């Protein structure tokens, strides 16, 4: 597989994640057109607002995590990354987000790596929980730690394999696009990604990127 395959997977992942909120928008508009009851119309408007917000939040996140990040230059303000991750997971209050990134700005590739790993860890919290994301400069390297804790953590073994080893042949599903991108970004920067034992109740992902 090559860069074109990765781009296709990223597009498939984006379309998959946007299908639900955009579909809800379409359904809400159809209901609103036929509904005459004031209370029901108000409820339809609330649902439309929620779906529009969810769509916008996902697009903002994917722009930073998957896209070229146009307009940001070689470095990205980490507050933008925090806002993107909060928009992805904070709106429904299912996941509490802790942000412990010391640098005000980070290289574009490092931000993409952090966001993709954060998304993977957040998706693993299938029943909600807490997601902590941290990054700091230490001993001439950028160290990142993503910690997910909740009543149930589910990380597909395929995702774990792609994060640790990259694409090793065979078909890669769209849901693994972020994992493949994360591995590629770490490898290109001369870094490495470590994950804790899948039997542990807490998911830990660590990254070391040399400066």
N, C-alpha and C positions, 0 to 999 in steps of 0.2 A: 504494500500500500504506500501511497505518497501523499503529498500535501493536498492534492485534489480530493482524495478519499477522505482525509481528515476534515476538509472544509465541508464536504457533503454530509458527514456525520454531525458536524456542529449545526448545520442548517436543519437537519432532521430533528435534532434535540430541541432546537429553538421552536420549530413548528409544533412539535409534540407538546411542549410546555405551554405554548400560547393557545393551543386548540381549545382548552377548557374555558379560560376567561373570555376569549373572543366568541366562542360558541354561546356562552351565557349572555354576552352582549346582544347577539343576534336574537336569541330567544326572548330576552327582555323587551327588545324593541317590538317584536311581533305581539307579545302579550299586551304591551302598552297601547298598541294601535287598536286593539279590540276591547280593552277594559274600560268600563264606564264608572265603576265604583271608586270614589275618591280615595278611600283607604288603600285599596288594592293598587291604584295608580301610584300612590306615594311609596308603597312597598316596592313596586316595579322600579321606580326611580332610585331607591336605595340600592337595589340589586345591580342596576346599571352602573351606579357610581362605584360600587365595590368591584365590579368586573373591570371597569375602565382603569381603576387604580391598580388592580392586580396586573393588568396587561402592561401598563406604563412601568411598573416596578420591575417586571420581568425583562422588559426591553432594555431598561437602564442597566440592569445587572448583566445581561448578555452582551450589551455593547462593550462593557469594560472587560468581562471575563473571556469573551470569544472574539470580539471585534478588533479592529486596528487601533481603536482609541483615538480617532481623529480629533484634533484640537487640544490634546493634552501634552503633546511633545514627547520627549524621551522619558520623562518622569510624570507620575500621576500623584496628585494630592491624595493621601491616604484617607482623608475625610470623605472623598468621593467613593472610595471603595467601601468604607464603613456604611455610608448611606445606601449603597447598592445592596449590600448584604442584609441590612436591616429591612429594606423594602421587600426583599425576597422571602425572609422568614419572620420578620417582626410583626407584620400586619395582623395575622390571625392569633397572635399571642400564644401559639402552640410551642414556640421555641424561644427561650431567653438567650439573648446574644450578649456575650462579653467581648469587648474589644480592647486589646492590650498591644497596640502597635506604637512603638516609640517614635519612629521617624515621621516627620510631616509629609515627606515625599519619598517615593520608592520608584525604582526603575519599572517601566511598563511591563516587562516580562515577569518581574517579581510579583507585581500586583495581580496579574492574570493567574499566576500560579497559586497565590494565596486565595483568590476568590474561587477558583475551581476546586481546590481542596476543601475550602469552606462549604461549598455547595455539596460536595460528595459526603462530607461528614454530616451536614444538615439533613440531607436526604436519608441518611442511615438512621436518623432518629424518627422511626416510623410512628411512635406514640408520643412524640414531643420530648422535651427535655431542655438541656442547656448546651449551648455551643459557645466555646471560648476560642478566640482567634488572637494569636500573639506573634509579634515579630520584633527583633532587635538586632543591632550590630554587636557582635561579640568575637573577640580574638581574630579580627580581620575577615570575618565572614558574616553574612546575613543568616540568622537562624529564625525559623518559623516553627510554631507549634499550634496545631489545631486539636482541640479536645472536645469530644462529644460525650455527653452522659445523659442517660434517660432510662425509663423502665424497659425499653427494648431497643437494641441496636442491631440493625440488619445491614451488613455490607456484603454484597454479592461477591463470592470468590473470584469471579471473572474481573470485577472492578479492582479488587485487591491485586490480582495478577498484573493487570494493565498498568496500575499505578507503580508497582515495584519493578516491572520488567519491560513495560512498553508492549507494542504489538509484536507478537511472536508467530504470526501466521494464522490463517483461518479468518472467519468473519468477525468483525467488531460491530456490536450493536450501537445504535445512537445513544443509548443511556451511558455508554462507556466513553463517549466523545470527550467529556471533561477529564476523565482519568488519563486518556491517551495524550491529550494536550498538556496536562500537568507533568506527565513523565517526560514529554518532549521538551518542555520549557526547562525543567530541572537538568536534563541531560545536556542541552545546548549551553547552559550556564556553567557546566562542569560540576553540578551539585548532585545530591542524592536525596531520596525520599525513604523514610522508614515508617513502618506501621507496627503497632503492637499486636500481640497474639489475638486471633479472632475469637478465642474463648473468653477473653476478658470482658467485663461488663462496661468498661469505659473504652472508647475508641480514641487512640492517640496517633496523630500523624506528625512526624517531624521532618523538617527540611533544613539542609545546610547548603548555602550558596556562597562560594568564595567571591570576594570582592575583586 
